[in-house]
Every structure is written in structure tokens, then in C-alpha cells.
Amino acid sequence: MDILTSTANPFIRQVRALHQKKARAESGAFLVEGIHHVGEALEAGWDVDAIVYAPDLLTSAFAKDLLARAARLELRLQPVSPAVMESLADKENPQGIPAVVKQKRFSFSNLKSAARTVALVSPQDPGNVGTILRTMDAVNADALFLLDGGVELFHPTVVRASMGTLFWKPVVQTSFDDFVSWARKGGWQLIGTSAKADVDYHTLIPQTPGC
């Protein structure tokens, strides 16, 4: 496939638009930046529409293996110039491989396990949401609930801060009331947190099951 050298190319403009919430909502896709993040998306079985790469920026064996795996899956692989790659990057020093990935939506019925979950009510900081996802992986939590809006799950900062965990942990976007109803039907223990609370969470003994 020919190397794209124009930042005005229609395909490049579509990819770049995914930095905007409106384009992500209309297309049902989002942008994943970084060699290892794209690798996690592939490994977890998410639908990858296209991978964009700059041959001059690919130096690692991991990156080359990633492209070879994508080729075996018959994914669209689009080479571009370093200048075009720079125009697509969300930050300086692009890593050479962004991918267009289809969004996934999870519901209560999709959860295979929910023994330990985290629920956030109207979170406002995308970096925090991504970090919480990463922390959930470290403590083996099963799922994340985003309640009553707030940060968009597929915001570039969420994706980047999650360090690939987004592709392995189901995230259910729902209302606070629906979440509480679901949790009570399942007999879950609900623990709310506040910086002004009088009870130290270390003193709480979760019931079984608990969330």
C-alpha cells in the first residue's frame, strides 16, 4: 500500500477527527495510540478497523511483530510519512502506531464475574478513570461502573492512562439508580467513600459476595 504523505488525505482526516468526542460518537470508533496499547487491543480480541504506521519510526521487534500479526488477521495497514504521523498524535514524539478500534458496550448481563467491582459517579478527570482501571487490574477487580455520565470512556486520556487495561476489564455505563437496583438484587454489599466520612474503610469487613 502506498505511503500517505498528505495530512489532508480523507482517511487521515477521519483518523485525526477521532480525537474529538463528536466523531467518536458518530463513528462508533476510537483512537488507540502506542505500540503496546494497540497490541493489547489485538490480544484482547477487540475489532480493529485500521492500523496506521510510519515505517521510519518503527525500530522495535515488538512493533514489527505486531504488524505481522495484524497482516495475518488481514487488517487494514496504512503506512504514512513521519509528518503525517505527527499530525495524528495526541502528544509529542509519536510512537509510530495508532489504531482505529471499534467501541464496545457492556451491560449487566455481559458480566461473567462481578465478585469485586468499582463504581464511579460522574467522574470528571479522564486520567483518574484510566488510572483506576489500571489499579483494578493490579487488585484483580472484575468490572468498572461509570454512573450518571461524566468522563467519556473512550477519551484518549482514559485509553492512554489505562495502559491497556481498558481492553481486559468490562466497563458498564449506566445510571446510579440502575446500578444500586442491580447490586441489591444480587445481594451485594455497597460501600460508599467520602473524604469527610467518619469510618475508616480499613475497619470494614466485606460480606460475601461484596462490591
ABEGO torsion letter per residue (X at the ends): XBBBABAABAAAAAAAAAABAAAAAAAGBBBBBEAAAAAAAAAAGBBBABBBBBAAABABAAAAAAAAAAAAAGBBBBBBBAAAAAAABABBGBAGBBBBBBBBBBBAAABABAABBBBBBGBABAAAAAAAAAAAAAAGBABBBBBGEEBBAABAAAAAAAGGAAAABBBBBBBAAAAAAAAAAAGBBBBBBBAABABBAAABBBBOBBX
